[in-house]
Amino acid sequence: MGMPRLIQAFLLLTLAGCAGLPAPVGLPTPTKTATPTTTPPPTPRVTLTPAGPLTMQVWLPPQFAPIAGSTAGNLLQARLDDFVAQQKNLRIQVRVKPLDGPGGLLDSLTTASAAAPLALPDLIALPRPMLEAAALKGLLHPYDNLIEAADDPDWYNYAQQLARLQDSLFGAPFAGDALILVYHSQAVPQPPQALESTLQIEGPLAFPAADPQALYTLALYQAAGGAILDKEGRPLLEKDPLTRVLTFYNEAAKSELTPFWLTQFQSDDQSWDAFQKGQAEMVITWASRFLKDRPEGAAAAPIPTLNGDRFTLATGWMWALASPVPEHQKLAAQLAQFLSEGSFLAQWTQTIGYLPPRPSALEGWKDAGLRVFVGNVSTSAHLYPSADVLPSLAAPLSEVTIEMLKQQGDPATAAEEAVSSLLSP
């Protein structure tokens, strides 16, 4: 009988000890009910995150990447490091993406916006056409009240135009580009200012005559005083200034200044290749092409116009805000402003080969001759038309340009047909 009592006492002590254990955290205390009438709430998952730096993402294309060994890349990386050093608990992550196509800047921006908004970059480098497309899709956020106004006098006029879209500030310009004339200095001792003077120069003037955007013809048309919008904001072409441009093309074709084989050129690459191979003594190209390559024996000047007045079409690159988080937008706007200051752009633009969007940045260029040339181009530059206007103008302009270079029509008649094509329903 003594042994069973000992076992009974042991069992009572064991049960008493179990009754004193706390119930598991997050779970209801067990009751006598065998089957609960409601499903117990899930265990809350608490994650303790140690204090760490805020990570900002910056997206840009390969040509601007801060790659070690590249002078421009080193300058950009040093600038980013300077910004981080001025902040507390900040880290900048740079991601390099192709400019176009699947996985490119705009494609990735669109995909991330739909599938993973928190993966969007805080700051993204975009050319003007892509900035337009992204802003109109609602993928970007304006700088309103976040950055220095674009009407600051230390911006060229075209840079102010670059930054704005529908009365809102969507970009912080950091690199500009414009159409210019490049020529072989031995063959062309004095660059022409008026188109009539080009007719006296031997050797072709190369340009992409079949350019789908017809930018050179459009530049000559606007330089001649031609309007591109009517009072209602619809695309417009005027007969008289266009006739004058087409008359020049007609005369240039007859003199072999603009031979018919130019009608096979659709891109700047093709025209530049012809110039480098000696097939043309002059070429209409982008300033960045000349500033980057600087071929031996070549010089640059503003494009010649009908009346000799300086006028050119421009575009450029901007830093844009893509993050939906207000706190990130504020910091990204500060970084954009830091990356577009004149003191930094003075070094960076002359190294990488783009036009500085600020006069103060141009003052820092070391080459006096280039300063004069770039200043003349920048002060006469105008943003080329937006994507909702340009296609309507480009189609008829490209058609009549090719027609004149092939000597297949009369300038006045061709101009009238181009004007009428915009008026047709």
C-alpha positions in Angstrom: 0.0 0.0 0.0 3.0 2.4 0.6 4.1 2.3 -3.1 0.8 3.4 -4.6 0.6 6.4 -2.2 4.1 7.4 -3.3 3.1 7.3 -7.0 -0.1 9.2 -6.3 1.9 12.0 -4.6 4.3 12.2 -7.5 1.5 12.6 -10.0 -0.2 15.3 -8.0 3.1 17.3 -7.9 3.6 16.9 -11.6 0.1 18.2 -12.4 0.5 21.2 -10.1 3.8 22.2 -11.9 2.1 22.1 -15.3 -0.7 24.3 -14.1 1.8 27.0 -13.2 3.2 27.4 -16.8 2.1 30.5 -18.8 0.0 30.1 -21.9 1.9 30.5 -25.2 2.0 34.1 -26.3 -0.6 35.0 -28.9 -2.7 31.9 -28.3 -5.9 31.8 -26.2 -5.8 30.2 -22.8 -7.1 26.6 -23.1 -10.6 26.0 -21.8 -12.5 22.9 -20.9 -14.4 23.1 -24.2 -13.0 20.3 -26.4 -13.9 22.0 -29.7 -13.6 25.8 -30.0 -16.6 27.5 -31.5 -14.4 30.1 -33.3 -11.1 30.0 -35.1 -8.3 31.4 -32.9 -6.6 34.5 -34.3 -3.3 34.0 -36.0 -0.1 34.5 -34.1 1.1 38.1 -34.7 4.4 38.2 -36.4 6.6 40.9 -35.0 9.9 41.8 -36.8 12.4 43.9 -35.1 14.4 45.9 -37.7 17.6 47.5 -36.4 18.1 51.1 -37.2 19.9 51.4 -40.6 20.5 53.8 -43.4 17.8 54.9 -45.8 18.4 53.5 -49.3 17.8 55.6 -52.3 17.7 54.1 -55.8 19.0 56.0 -58.8 18.4 54.6 -62.3 20.4 55.8 -65.3 21.5 54.5 -68.7 25.0 53.1 -69.4 26.4 56.3 -70.8 26.0 58.1 -67.5 27.0 55.2 -65.2 29.6 56.0 -62.5 32.0 53.3 -63.8 35.4 53.2 -62.2 38.1 54.4 -64.7 35.8 56.7 -66.6 36.5 60.4 -65.8 32.9 61.4 -66.1 31.8 58.3 -64.1 34.3 59.1 -61.4 33.0 62.7 -61.2 29.4 61.5 -60.8 30.4 58.9 -58.2 32.3 61.5 -56.2 29.3 63.8 -56.4 27.0 61.1 -55.1 29.5 60.4 -52.3 29.5 64.0 -51.3 25.7 64.1 -51.0 25.7 61.0 -48.8 28.4 62.5 -46.6 26.1 65.5 -46.0 23.2 63.3 -44.9 22.6 61.1 -42.0 22.0 57.4 -42.4 21.7 57.5 -46.2 22.9 55.0 -48.8 22.5 55.5 -52.6 22.1 52.4 -54.9 22.8 53.0 -58.6 21.1 50.7 -61.1 22.2 50.9 -64.8 19.5 50.0 -67.3 19.4 50.1 -71.1 17.9 53.2 -72.6 15.3 51.4 -74.8 13.6 48.1 -75.2 12.5 45.4 -72.7 14.1 46.0 -69.4 15.0 49.6 -70.4 14.3 52.7 -68.4 10.7 53.4 -69.5 9.8 49.7 -69.7 11.1 49.0 -66.2 9.4 52.1 -64.8 6.1 51.0 -66.2 6.5 47.4 -65.0 7.5 48.4 -61.5 4.7 50.9 -61.2 2.1 48.3 -61.9 3.6 45.3 -60.0 5.9 46.7 -57.3 5.5 50.4 -56.6 8.0 50.3 -53.7 10.7 49.1 -56.1 10.4 52.3 -58.1 13.6 54.4 -58.3 13.7 57.6 -56.2 15.5 59.4 -59.1 15.7 58.4 -62.7 17.6 59.9 -65.6 15.4 60.3 -68.7 15.6 62.1 -72.1 12.9 64.5 -72.8 10.7 62.2 -75.0 10.7 59.5 -72.4 10.0 62.0 -69.6 7.0 63.2 -71.6 5.7 59.6 -72.0 6.3 58.6 -68.4 4.7 61.8 -67.0 1.6 61.4 -69.1 1.3 57.8 -67.9 1.4 59.1 -64.3 4.7 57.4 -63.6 6.5 60.5 -62.5 5.8 63.1 -59.8 6.3 66.9 -60.3 8.9 68.9 -58.4 6.3 71.5 -57.3 7.6 73.2 -54.1 10.5 70.7 -53.9 13.1 72.3 -56.0 14.4 75.6 -57.2 12.1 77.1 -59.9 13.1 76.4 -63.5 12.6 80.1 -64.3 15.8 80.8 -62.4 18.0 83.0 -64.8 20.8 80.5 -64.5 19.0 78.2 -67.0 19.1 78.5 -70.7 15.7 79.0 -72.3 15.7 75.5 -73.9 16.5 74.0 -70.4 13.5 75.8 -68.9 11.4 74.3 -71.7 12.9 70.9 -71.1 11.9 70.9 -67.4 8.2 71.7 -67.8 5.3 69.7 -69.0 1.7 71.0 -68.9 2.7 73.9 -66.6 4.3 71.5 -64.0 8.0 71.0 -63.3 8.9 67.4 -64.0 12.6 67.5 -64.5 15.9 68.9 -63.3 18.0 69.3 -66.5 21.6 68.1 -66.3 22.6 67.6 -70.0 21.6 69.3 -73.2 21.9 68.6 -76.9 21.2 70.6 -80.1 21.6 70.4 -83.8 24.8 71.9 -85.1 27.0 72.1 -88.2 30.3 70.2 -88.2 32.8 70.7 -91.1 36.2 69.7 -92.3 38.2 72.9 -91.6 40.6 72.4 -94.5 37.8 72.2 -97.0 35.6 74.9 -95.3 37.8 77.7 -94.0 34.9 79.8 -92.9 31.6 78.2 -91.8 28.5 79.6 -93.5 25.9 81.5 -91.5 23.3 81.8 -94.3 22.1 78.9 -96.4 22.9 80.8 -99.6 26.6 80.7 -98.7 26.6 76.9 -98.5 25.8 76.8 -102.2 29.3 78.2 -102.8 31.0 75.4 -100.9 32.1 72.2 -102.8 31.3 68.9 -101.3 28.0 67.6 -99.9 26.2 68.8 -96.8 25.1 65.6 -95.2 22.0 65.2 -93.1 19.4 62.5 -92.6 17.0 63.6 -95.3 14.7 60.7 -94.6 14.7 61.3 -90.8 11.2 60.3 -89.6 11.2 63.3 -87.3 12.4 65.7 -90.1 14.2 67.8 -87.4 16.6 69.6 -89.7 13.9 70.7 -92.1 11.8 71.7 -89.1 14.6 73.7 -87.7 15.1 75.6 -91.0 11.3 76.2 -91.3 11.1 77.6 -87.7 14.2 79.7 -88.2 12.4 81.2 -91.3 9.6 82.3 -89.0 7.2 79.4 -89.6 4.7 78.6 -86.9 4.0 75.1 -85.8 0.8 75.6 -83.8 -2.4 77.4 -84.6 -4.5 79.4 -82.1 -6.2 76.3 -80.8 -2.9 74.5 -80.3 -3.2 72.2 -83.3 -0.2 71.4 -85.6 0.3 74.0 -88.3 2.6 74.6 -91.3 2.7 77.9 -93.2 3.2 78.0 -96.9 5.6 80.9 -97.4 8.4 80.0 -95.0 8.2 76.3 -96.1 8.4 77.3 -99.7 11.6 79.2 -98.9 13.1 76.2 -97.3 12.1 73.9 -100.1 13.5 76.4 -102.7 16.9 76.1 -101.0 16.7 72.3 -101.1 15.8 72.5 -104.8 18.8 74.7 -105.5 21.1 72.6 -103.3 20.0 69.4 -105.1 20.8 70.9 -108.5 24.2 72.0 -107.3 25.0 68.6 -105.7 25.3 70.2 -102.3 22.5 67.9 -101.2 22.8 64.9 -103.6 19.9 62.4 -103.9 21.7 59.7 -102.0 21.0 61.7 -98.8 17.4 60.5 -99.2 18.6 57.0 -98.0 19.8 58.5 -94.7 17.3 58.1 -91.9 19.6 58.5 -88.9 22.3 60.7 -87.5 24.6 57.7 -87.5 24.4 57.4 -91.3 25.2 61.1 -91.9 28.1 61.1 -89.4 29.6 58.0 -91.0 29.5 59.7 -94.4 31.2 62.7 -93.0 33.9 60.7 -91.3 34.6 58.8 -94.5 35.1 62.0 -96.5 31.9 61.6 -98.5 30.7 65.0 -97.2 32.6 68.2 -96.2 29.8 69.3 -93.8 27.2 67.5 -91.7 24.2 68.5 -89.6 24.5 66.5 -86.4 24.0 66.7 -82.7 26.4 68.7 -80.5 27.0 65.7 -78.3 28.3 63.7 -81.3 31.0 66.4 -82.0 31.8 67.0 -78.3 32.4 63.3 -77.6 34.3 62.3 -80.7 36.1 65.6 -81.6 37.5 64.1 -84.9 40.8 65.5 -86.0 40.5 68.4 -88.5 36.8 68.9 -87.8 35.3 72.1 -86.4 31.8 73.1 -85.4 29.4 76.1 -85.8 25.7 76.9 -85.4 23.6 75.6 -88.3 23.2 78.0 -91.2 19.7 79.4 -91.7 17.9 81.2 -94.5 18.5 84.7 -93.1 21.7 83.9 -91.2 20.1 84.3 -87.8 21.0 81.7 -85.2 18.4 79.2 -84.5 18.5 75.5 -83.6 16.4 72.7 -82.1 17.4 71.1 -78.8 16.6 68.3 -76.4 18.2 67.0 -73.3 18.3 64.8 -70.2 16.7 65.4 -66.8 16.5 63.9 -63.3 12.9 62.9 -62.6 11.1 61.8 -59.5 9.5 58.3 -59.6 9.0 57.2 -55.9 5.5 57.4 -54.6 6.8 58.0 -51.0 6.7 61.7 -50.1 9.7 61.5 -47.8 11.7 59.9 -50.5 10.6 62.5 -53.0 11.8 65.3 -50.8 15.3 63.8 -50.5 15.4 62.8 -54.2 14.6 66.4 -55.1 17.5 67.6 -53.0 19.8 65.1 -54.8 18.5 66.2 -58.2 19.3 69.8 -57.4 22.7 68.8 -56.0 23.5 66.9 -59.3 22.4 69.9 -61.5 24.4 72.7 -59.8 26.5 74.8 -62.0 29.8 74.0 -60.3 29.4 70.3 -60.8 28.0 70.5 -64.3 30.9 72.7 -65.4 33.3 69.7 -64.9 30.9 66.9 -65.8 29.4 68.2 -69.0 32.7 69.1 -70.7 34.1 65.7 -69.7 31.1 63.6 -70.9 30.4 65.8 -74.0 27.0 67.4 -73.5 25.8 71.0 -73.5 25.6 72.4 -70.0 22.0 73.6 -69.3 23.2 76.5 -67.1 25.3 79.5 -68.2 27.2 79.3 -64.9 28.3 75.7 -65.9 29.5 76.9 -69.3 31.7 79.5 -67.6 33.6 76.7 -66.0 34.7 75.2 -69.4 38.4 75.5 -70.0 38.4 75.7 -73.8 37.6 79.4 -74.7 36.8 78.5 -78.3 34.3 75.8 -77.2 32.8 78.2 -74.7 31.9 80.7 -77.4 30.6 78.0 -79.7 28.5 76.3 -77.1 27.2 79.7 -75.8 26.0 80.7 -79.3 24.3 77.3 -79.7 22.7 77.3 -76.3 21.3 80.8 -76.4 19.7 80.1 -79.8 18.3 76.7 -78.9 14.6 75.9 -78.7 13.0 72.6 -77.5 11.8 70.6 -80.5 8.0 69.9 -80.5 6.5 67.4 -78.1 5.4 63.9 -79.1 1.7 64.9 -79.6 2.7 67.5 -82.2 5.9 66.4 -83.9 4.6 63.3 -85.8 1.9 65.5 -87.5 4.6 67.9 -88.7 7.3 65.4 -89.5 5.4 63.3 -92.0 4.7 66.0 -94.6 8.1 67.7 -94.0 10.0 64.5 -94.5 8.0 63.8 -97.7 8.6 67.1 -99.3 12.3 67.1 -98.3 12.8 63.8 -100.2 10.8 65.2 -103.1 13.0 68.2 -103.4 16.3 66.3 -103.1 15.2 64.0 -105.8 14.1 67.0 -107.9 10.6 65.6 -108.4 8.5 68.7 -107.8 8.1 72.4 -107.5 8.9 74.1 -104.1 5.7 76.2 -104.0 3.4 73.3 -105.0 5.1 70.9 -102.6 4.8 73.4 -99.8 1.1 73.9 -100.5 0.5 70.2 -100.5 2.3 69.8 -97.1 0.2 72.6 -95.6 -3.0 71.1 -96.9 -2.2 67.7 -95.6 -2.5 69.1 -92.0 -5.8 70.7 -92.8 -7.4 67.5 -94.2 -9.7 65.6 -91.8 
